[in-house]
């Protein structure tokens, strides 16, 4: 694992140095840059696979997933609370509209009697 990491960092440093030191856009330099990118990516990829499959990484994935589940539970509690409040508001609004309609009907009846 340590050797892969050193090779990867070496390739990255070489790639950066090639990009910094190129002053003229020659055809040969473009090939060196492409080769350095390929080698750096291959080495970094092999180190990355080792890193992603390690026990520490799996432990981190487990903790992140557990935190996500806790967050989901918290969000669902909030959503449930908002839905209950919305249902209460809707019921109160319906009561207000029914009372208003009753008053208007009563006013129309009184207006017709007069």
C-alpha positions as CSV (number, residue, x, y, z in Angstrom):
1,X,0.0,0.0,0.0
2,X,2.8,2.4,0.9
3,X,4.6,1.8,-2.4
4,X,1.5,2.5,-4.4
5,X,1.0,5.8,-2.5
6,X,4.5,6.9,-3.2
7,X,4.3,6.0,-6.9
8,X,1.0,7.8,-7.2
9,X,2.4,11.0,-5.5
10,X,5.5,10.8,-7.7
11,X,3.4,10.6,-10.8
12,X,1.3,13.5,-9.7
13,X,4.4,15.6,-9.0
14,X,5.9,14.7,-12.3
15,X,2.7,15.6,-14.1
16,X,2.6,19.0,-12.4
17,X,6.2,19.6,-13.1
18,X,5.7,18.8,-16.8
19,X,2.8,21.3,-17.0
20,X,4.7,24.0,-15.1
21,X,8.0,23.7,-17.1
22,X,6.5,23.5,-20.6
23,X,7.2,26.8,-22.3
24,X,6.5,26.0,-25.9
25,X,3.8,23.8,-27.3
26,X,5.8,21.2,-29.1
27,X,4.3,18.0,-30.4
28,X,6.7,15.9,-28.2
29,X,5.7,17.8,-25.1
30,X,2.0,17.1,-25.7
31,X,2.8,13.4,-25.8
32,X,4.8,13.6,-22.6
33,X,1.9,15.4,-20.9
34,X,-0.6,12.8,-22.1
35,X,1.7,10.0,-21.0
36,X,2.3,11.6,-17.6
37,X,-1.5,12.0,-17.1
38,X,-2.1,8.3,-18.0
39,X,0.7,7.0,-15.8
40,X,-0.4,9.3,-12.9
41,X,-4.0,8.3,-13.3
42,X,-3.2,4.6,-13.4
43,X,-1.0,4.7,-10.3
44,X,-3.5,7.0,-8.4
45,X,-6.3,4.6,-9.4
46,X,-4.5,1.5,-8.1
47,X,-3.8,3.3,-4.8
48,X,-7.4,4.6,-4.7
49,X,-8.8,1.1,-5.1
50,X,-6.7,-0.1,-2.2
51,X,-7.8,2.9,-0.1
52,X,-11.5,2.5,-0.9
53,X,-11.4,-1.3,0.0
54,X,-9.6,-0.8,3.3
55,X,-11.1,-1.6,6.7
56,X,-10.9,2.0,7.8
57,X,-12.8,3.1,4.7
58,X,-15.5,0.5,5.3
59,X,-15.8,1.7,8.9
60,X,-16.2,5.3,7.6
61,X,-18.8,4.2,5.1
62,X,-20.7,2.5,7.9
63,X,-20.6,5.7,10.1
64,X,-21.7,7.9,7.2
65,X,-24.6,5.6,6.4
66,X,-25.7,5.5,10.0
67,X,-25.6,9.3,10.1
68,X,-27.6,9.5,7.0
69,X,-30.3,7.2,8.5
70,X,-30.4,9.3,11.6
71,X,-30.8,12.4,9.5
72,X,-33.6,10.7,7.5
73,X,-35.5,9.9,10.8
74,X,-35.1,13.5,11.9
75,X,-36.4,14.8,8.6
76,X,-39.4,12.4,8.7
77,X,-40.3,13.6,12.2
78,X,-40.2,17.2,10.9
79,X,-42.3,16.3,7.9
80,X,-44.9,14.5,10.0
81,X,-45.1,17.6,12.3
82,X,-45.6,19.9,9.4
83,X,-48.3,17.7,7.9
84,X,-50.2,17.5,11.2
85,X,-50.0,21.3,11.5
86,X,-51.2,21.7,7.9
87,X,-54.1,19.4,8.6
88,X,-55.0,21.5,11.7
89,X,-54.8,24.7,9.7
90,X,-57.0,23.3,6.9
91,X,-59.6,22.2,9.4
92,X,-59.6,25.6,11.0
93,X,-59.9,27.3,7.6
94,X,-62.9,25.1,6.7
95,X,-64.6,26.0,10.0
96,X,-64.0,29.7,9.3
97,X,-65.4,29.4,5.8
98,X,-68.5,27.5,7.0
99,X,-69.2,30.1,9.7
100,X,-68.8,32.9,7.1
101,X,-71.1,31.2,4.7
102,X,-73.6,30.7,7.4
103,X,-73.4,34.4,8.3
104,X,-73.8,35.4,4.6
105,X,-76.8,33.1,4.3
106,X,-78.3,34.6,7.4
107,X,-77.7,38.1,6.1
108,X,-79.4,37.2,2.8
109,X,-82.4,35.8,4.6
110,X,-82.7,38.9,6.7
111,X,-82.3,41.1,3.6
112,X,-85.1,39.2,1.8
113,X,-87.4,39.5,4.8
114,X,-87.0,43.3,5.0
